[in-house]
Amino acid sequence: MTSYSIIGSGNVGTALARHFARSGISVRIANTRGPESIASLAAELGDKVIPVALQDALTADVVILAVPFRAHAAVGGALQNWSGKVVVDAMNTYGISPEELKGQASTDVVAAAFRGAKVVKTLNQLPAKLLAQDPAVNGGRRVMFVSSNDRR
Ligand SMILES: NC(=O)c1ccc[n+]([C@@H]2O[C@H](COP(=O)([O-])OP(=O)(O)OC[C@H]3O[C@@H](n4cnc5c(N)ncnc54)[C@H](OP(=O)(O)O)[C@@H]3O)[C@@H](O)[C@H]2O)c1
């Protein structure tokens, strides 16, 4: 069974954790401050949302990046080998200049820090408050664009 982790327990990480809990899919969640800082969120969302230390979160098959853009390098550097994993880039380059990206697409910059991983860009297009909401309410649907250099 595929395992999932969310890195970041802020606005976006919490919004995504709500969806995992709602869907009954287990997910580990980590931040810089440690699992104790996520305990109250986990208590609210139930046993599908499991606070862990960063290194534990990085053992998942699918690792979702919900951290500020500049933090991606620290997360990428926390694991030697990303081969076989899917890394979901839910970040936006808020406050990052095109010069800092050296003309590259931001997710290409991210991919360079996660060598061997299949990197997918998605989950970054909605404000966290909207992302957190159940799209099924009032018969609604949510559109989320997905992009990757890997076919599957
Ligand atoms: N907010 C939005 O509406 C929105 C919408 C779409 C996309 N985004 C993008 O999503 C990303 C997250 O935004 P946000 O609003 O959720 O930010 P946020 O509320 O500031 O949360 C950031 C989280 O990242 C964690 N973090 C930072 N550096 C880390 C590291 N090196 N290792 C592990 N965890 C680390 C922080 O840990 P601590 O809790 O320990 O400080 C925090 O939990 C950003 O790239 C943003 O551009 C945001």
Ligand as a Chemical Component Dictionary entry (heavy atoms), coordinates in Angstrom:
data_LIG
# 
_chem_comp.id                   LIG 
_chem_comp.type                 NON-POLYMER 
_chem_comp.pdbx_formal_charge   0 
_chem_comp.three_letter_code    LIG 
# 
loop_
_chem_comp_atom.comp_id 
_chem_comp_atom.atom_id 
_chem_comp_atom.alt_atom_id 
_chem_comp_atom.type_symbol 
_chem_comp_atom.charge 
_chem_comp_atom.model_Cartn_x 
_chem_comp_atom.model_Cartn_y 
_chem_comp_atom.model_Cartn_z 
_chem_comp_atom.pdbx_ordinal 
LIG N1  N1  N 0  -1.101 29.640 2.330  1  
LIG C1  C1  C 0  -1.683 29.452 1.152  2  
LIG O1  O1  O 0  -2.853 29.841 0.931  3  
LIG C2  C2  C 0  -0.946 28.726 0.054  4  
LIG C3  C3  C 0  -1.641 28.288 -1.076 5  
LIG C4  C4  C 0  -0.983 27.566 -2.060 6  
LIG C5  C5  C 0  0.367  27.274 -1.918 7  
LIG N2  N2  N 1  1.046  27.717 -0.826 8  
LIG C6  C6  C 0  2.458  27.357 -0.695 9  
LIG O2  O2  O 0  2.521  26.252 0.223  10 
LIG C7  C7  C 0  3.732  26.323 0.988  11 
LIG C8  C8  C 0  3.370  26.355 2.465  12 
LIG O3  O3  O 0  2.594  27.514 2.728  13 
LIG P1  P1  P 0  1.872  27.691 4.134  14 
LIG O4  O4  O 0  1.018  28.897 4.015  15 
LIG O5  O5  O -1 1.284  26.384 4.562  16 
LIG O6  O6  O 0  3.150  28.023 5.079  17 
LIG P2  P2  P 0  3.198  28.040 6.665  18 
LIG O7  O7  O 0  1.825  28.138 7.240  19 
LIG O8  O8  O 0  4.216  29.054 7.026  20 
LIG O9  O9  O 0  3.775  26.593 7.044  21 
LIG C9  C9  C 0  5.041  26.195 6.644  22 
LIG C10 C10 C 0  5.360  24.861 7.299  23 
LIG O10 O10 O 0  6.612  24.417 6.772  24 
LIG C11 C11 C 0  7.374  23.892 7.858  25 
LIG N3  N3  N 0  8.786  23.921 7.509  26 
LIG C12 C12 C 0  9.548  25.005 7.186  27 
LIG N4  N4  N 0  10.804 24.612 6.912  28 
LIG C13 C13 C 0  10.841 23.267 7.096  29 
LIG C14 C14 C 0  11.860 22.288 7.005  30 
LIG N5  N5  N 0  13.108 22.606 6.639  31 
LIG N6  N6  N 0  11.539 20.995 7.276  32 
LIG C15 C15 C 0  10.276 20.658 7.637  33 
LIG N7  N7  N 0  9.260  21.530 7.739  34 
LIG C16 C16 C 0  9.549  22.825 7.476  35 
LIG C17 C17 C 0  7.040  24.786 9.028  36 
LIG O11 O11 O 0  7.423  24.123 10.197 37 
LIG P3  P3  P 0  7.124  24.726 11.659 38 
LIG O12 O12 O 0  5.622  24.580 11.852 39 
LIG O13 O13 O 0  7.892  23.835 12.573 40 
LIG O14 O14 O 0  7.576  26.158 11.624 41 
LIG C18 C18 C 0  5.522  24.939 8.830  42 
LIG O15 O15 O 0  4.833  23.864 9.428  43 
LIG C19 C19 C 0  4.462  27.582 0.512  44 
LIG O16 O16 O 0  5.416  27.204 -0.447 45 
LIG C20 C20 C 0  3.364  28.436 -0.100 46 
LIG O17 O17 O 0  3.850  29.305 -1.107 47 
LIG C21 C21 C 0  0.415  28.428 0.180  48 
# 
loop_
_chem_comp_bond.comp_id 
_chem_comp_bond.atom_id_1 
_chem_comp_bond.atom_id_2 
_chem_comp_bond.value_order 
_chem_comp_bond.pdbx_ordinal 
LIG N1  C1  SING 1  
LIG C1  O1  DOUB 2  
LIG C1  C2  SING 3  
LIG C2  C3  SING 4  
LIG C2  C21 DOUB 5  
LIG C3  C4  DOUB 6  
LIG C4  C5  SING 7  
LIG C5  N2  DOUB 8  
LIG N2  C6  SING 9  
LIG N2  C21 SING 10 
LIG C6  O2  SING 11 
LIG C6  C20 SING 12 
LIG O2  C7  SING 13 
LIG C7  C8  SING 14 
LIG C7  C19 SING 15 
LIG C8  O3  SING 16 
LIG O3  P1  SING 17 
LIG P1  O4  DOUB 18 
LIG P1  O5  SING 19 
LIG P1  O6  SING 20 
LIG O6  P2  SING 21 
LIG P2  O7  DOUB 22 
LIG P2  O8  SING 23 
LIG P2  O9  SING 24 
LIG O9  C9  SING 25 
LIG C9  C10 SING 26 
LIG C10 O10 SING 27 
LIG C10 C18 SING 28 
LIG O10 C11 SING 29 
LIG C11 N3  SING 30 
LIG C11 C17 SING 31 
LIG N3  C12 SING 32 
LIG N3  C16 SING 33 
LIG C12 N4  DOUB 34 
LIG N4  C13 SING 35 
LIG C13 C14 SING 36 
LIG C13 C16 DOUB 37 
LIG C14 N5  SING 38 
LIG C14 N6  DOUB 39 
LIG N6  C15 SING 40 
LIG C15 N7  DOUB 41 
LIG N7  C16 SING 42 
LIG C17 O11 SING 43 
LIG C17 C18 SING 44 
LIG O11 P3  SING 45 
LIG P3  O12 DOUB 46 
LIG P3  O13 SING 47 
LIG P3  O14 SING 48 
LIG C18 O15 SING 49 
LIG C19 O16 SING 50 
LIG C19 C20 SING 51 
LIG C20 O17 SING 52 
# 
